[in-house]
Structures are given as C-alpha cells and as structure tokens.
Amino acid sequence: MARYYDICEQGDVLLALSDKELGALLRAVIQYRRGLPVGELPYNVRCVFAGEKTRIDSDAAHRRQVSESRRSAIRQRWDRSNEYNSIQMNTNVNKCKKLPPLSTPITVPPDFPPTGENTPPKGLSLGTSPRKAAKKFVKPSVTEVKSYCLERGNSVNAEDFCNFYEAKGWVVGKAPMKDWKAAVRTWESKSRQDSKGQDFREIERMPL
C-alpha cells in the first residue's frame, strides 16, 4: 500500500473513505495491475481510482521503456561480438597456408599389407607389443594344499590354512591373494621360527 498511497499527498482523501470503500479501492488497484477486469465502483472510490490508474499506467510505460532500452543495448553488444568473431575467423583463415600439391602421387603396392617375416602375428597390430594375460586366482582345495605341503615336507595344517583364508575371502591384508602356494610357504617359514605356533593374523600380514 505504501507504493500506491502517499500519506502526505492523499491522506485526507483516503481518510474521507469508509473502510468498505478503502477495501474496494485496494481490490480495484490489485485487479488493474494484474490485468483483471475491474467491476463497478462507488463514486468516491471511482474518483480516487482514476488517479491511481493514471499512476499505474505511467509506471508501466516507464518500465517498458527501460526494458526496451536494455534489450537494445544487449542486441548492440551481441552484434559487435559477432562482428569481432567474424573478423577473427577471417584473419585466421588468411593466415593458414595451403600445402603445395604433391609432385608425385603416392601409390600403394598390390601386396600391401606385407606378408612374411615382418607380418605381425594374429591379434596384434603394427606398433603394439604382446601383453601377458593376467592369471585369474583359483582358490585351492584342502587336498591340493595338503599335497603341496607333503611335497615340501612342512608341518602346515591344510585344513587350518584353507579355513583361515576362506573366512577372510582369500585376501592378504586388503589385497586379493594371487598365489596360494606363496602363502603356504609363508606359513611354513613362520612355523619353523616358532615351533609352538604363531598367530594367524601375524602370519597373514607378511608379504607374499
């Protein structure tokens, strides 16, 4: 309300209206600003509303003028930017030097690609080197561990070994196990150092 009714200028006029007339004036102002139709108003309200309507129209015209001025400035900046980019592109094109045509055309021999000693093996292309495929770890069975322990002649319990790593998900520390035979040899080494036995957690932390 402070935007539409200046107490210093229109205070006497507003005070002369009843509460009902003030409410009707406020409703009419809101409806007009939103583009809604304004109904029939009492005479006193209609007189005050006429002045407010003129003020609203003047403010709207001023806003349209400012908006159009800003749009015009943006269009001018956009046109200047496009003109500058066009000049830069033309300058870069002019700077590019065309390569002279080849005096002798390049011909491909009919037996290309080469065959014989220089031909790369299947699955490989020129300029590449063969890569060893990563060997997938397969967890051993108790029988395999026991057979390997008998082969090495150690005292590692195959069932304890398998149960221990099965419970841990066959990992060493936080990394997946790569060679279970290396883990058996680690257990073997620790069992020799301590014939009374060693904590499995201490053995497991040793690098393979």
C-alpha positions in Angstrom: 0.0 0.0 0.0 2.9 2.4 0.7 3.7 2.3 -3.1 0.2 3.5 -4.1 -0.9 5.8 -1.4 1.3 8.6 -0.2 0.0 9.6 3.2 1.4 13.1 2.8 -0.3 13.7 -0.5 -3.5 11.7 -0.3 -4.0 11.2 3.4 -7.0 13.5 3.6 -8.7 11.8 0.6 -8.2 8.3 2.0 -9.4 9.3 5.4 -12.6 10.5 3.8 -13.3 7.0 2.6 -15.0 4.4 4.7 -13.4 1.1 5.5 -15.6 -0.6 2.8 -14.6 2.0 0.2 -10.9 1.6 1.1 -11.2 -2.2 0.7 -12.9 -1.7 -2.7 -10.2 0.7 -3.8 -7.4 -1.7 -2.8 -9.1 -4.6 -4.7 -9.6 -2.4 -7.8 -5.9 -1.4 -7.8 -4.7 -5.0 -7.5 -7.1 -6.2 -10.2 -6.0 -3.5 -12.6 -2.3 -4.1 -12.0 -2.8 -7.9 -12.8 -4.8 -7.1 -15.9 -8.0 -8.3 -14.4 -11.3 -6.6 -15.1 -12.4 -4.0 -12.5 -16.0 -4.1 -11.6 -18.4 -1.2 -10.9 -17.1 1.1 -8.1 -18.8 3.6 -5.9 -18.4 7.2 -7.0 -15.9 8.2 -4.3 -13.8 5.1 -5.0 -14.0 5.7 -8.7 -12.6 9.2 -8.4 -9.6 8.1 -6.3 -9.1 5.0 -8.6 -8.8 7.2 -11.7 -5.7 9.0 -10.2 -4.2 5.6 -9.2 -4.9 4.2 -12.7 -3.0 7.1 -14.3 -0.1 6.5 -12.0 0.0 2.7 -12.7 -0.1 3.3 -16.4 2.8 5.8 -16.2 4.9 3.4 -14.2 4.2 0.5 -16.6 5.1 2.7 -19.6 8.4 3.7 -17.8 9.2 0.0 -17.1 8.6 -0.9 -20.8 10.8 1.9 -21.9 13.6 0.8 -19.6 13.2 -2.8 -20.7 13.3 -1.9 -24.4 16.4 0.2 -23.8 18.2 -2.7 -22.1 17.2 -5.1 -24.9 18.5 -2.7 -27.5 21.9 -2.4 -25.6 22.1 -6.2 -25.4 21.4 -6.6 -29.1 24.1 -4.0 -30.0 26.7 -5.8 -27.8 25.7 -9.1 -29.4 26.1 -7.7 -32.9 29.5 -6.2 -32.1 30.6 -9.6 -30.6 29.6 -11.5 -33.7 31.3 -8.9 -35.9 34.5 -9.3 -33.9 34.4 -13.1 -34.1 33.8 -13.0 -37.8 36.8 -10.7 -38.3 39.0 -13.1 -36.2 37.9 -16.2 -38.1 38.6 -14.5 -41.5 42.1 -13.4 -40.2 42.9 -16.9 -39.1 41.8 -18.4 -42.4 44.0 -15.9 -44.3 47.0 -16.9 -42.1 46.7 -20.6 -43.0 49.0 -21.6 -45.8 47.9 -24.1 -48.3 50.3 -27.0 -48.7 51.6 -27.4 -52.2 50.3 -30.3 -54.2 52.4 -33.5 -54.4 54.6 -33.7 -57.4 54.4 -37.5 -57.4 51.3 -39.3 -56.3 51.6 -41.9 -53.6 50.8 -45.4 -54.8 50.1 -48.5 -52.6 51.7 -51.7 -53.7 49.3 -54.5 -54.6 50.8 -56.9 -52.0 50.1 -54.5 -49.1 49.8 -55.3 -46.2 53.2 -57.1 -46.2 53.4 -60.8 -45.6 56.2 -63.0 -44.4 58.7 -62.4 -41.6 57.6 -58.8 -41.0 53.9 -59.7 -40.7 52.7 -59.3 -37.1 51.0 -62.4 -35.5 47.3 -62.6 -35.3 45.6 -60.4 -32.7 48.4 -57.9 -32.9 48.8 -54.8 -35.0 52.0 -52.9 -36.0 53.5 -50.8 -33.2 52.0 -52.9 -30.4 53.5 -55.4 -28.1 52.0 -58.6 -26.7 50.7 -58.4 -23.2 50.5 -61.3 -20.8 47.0 -62.1 -19.8 46.5 -61.7 -16.0 46.2 -65.1 -14.4 43.0 -65.5 -12.5 43.3 -66.7 -9.0 41.6 -70.0 -8.2 41.3 -70.9 -4.6 42.8 -74.3 -3.8 41.1 -77.3 -2.2 42.2 -78.8 1.1 43.5 -81.8 -0.9 45.6 -79.5 -3.1 47.1 -77.7 -0.1 47.8 -81.0 1.7 49.5 -82.4 -1.4 51.7 -79.3 -1.8 52.6 -79.4 2.0 53.6 -83.1 1.6 55.7 -82.2 -1.4 57.5 -79.5 0.6 57.7 -81.7 3.7 56.4 -79.0 6.1 54.0 -79.2 9.0 51.4 -76.7 7.8 47.8 -77.9 8.5 46.0 -77.7 5.2 42.5 -77.5 6.8 43.6 -74.7 9.1 45.1 -72.9 6.1 42.0 -73.2 3.9 39.6 -72.3 6.8 41.6 -69.2 7.7 41.7 -67.7 4.2 38.2 -68.9 3.4 36.9 -66.8 6.3 38.9 -63.8 5.1 37.7 -64.1 1.5 41.1 -65.2 0.3 42.7 -61.8 0.7 46.2 -60.9 2.1 45.8 -57.7 4.1 43.4 -55.8 1.9 44.6 -57.1 -1.5 43.2 -60.3 -3.2 45.5 -63.3 -2.9 47.5 -64.0 -6.1 49.5 -67.2 -5.2 48.2 -69.5 -2.5 51.4 -71.6 -2.7 53.4 -68.5 -1.7 51.0 -68.1 1.3 51.8 -71.8 2.2 55.5 -71.1 2.1 55.0 -68.1 4.4 53.2 -70.3 6.9 55.9 -72.8 6.6 58.6 -70.2 7.3 56.7 -68.9 10.4 56.2 -72.5 11.7 59.9 -73.0 11.6 60.6 -69.9 13.5 58.2 -70.7 16.2 57.5 -74.4 16.8 54.9 -73.6 19.3 52.7 -72.0 16.7 52.1 -68.4 15.6 49.0 -66.2 15.5 47.4 -66.5 12.1 46.8 -62.7 12.0 50.6 -62.1 12.3 51.3 -64.6 9.5 48.7 -63.2 7.3 50.2 -59.7 7.4 53.5 -60.9 6.0 54.0 -60.1 2.2 53.9 -63.0 -0.2 
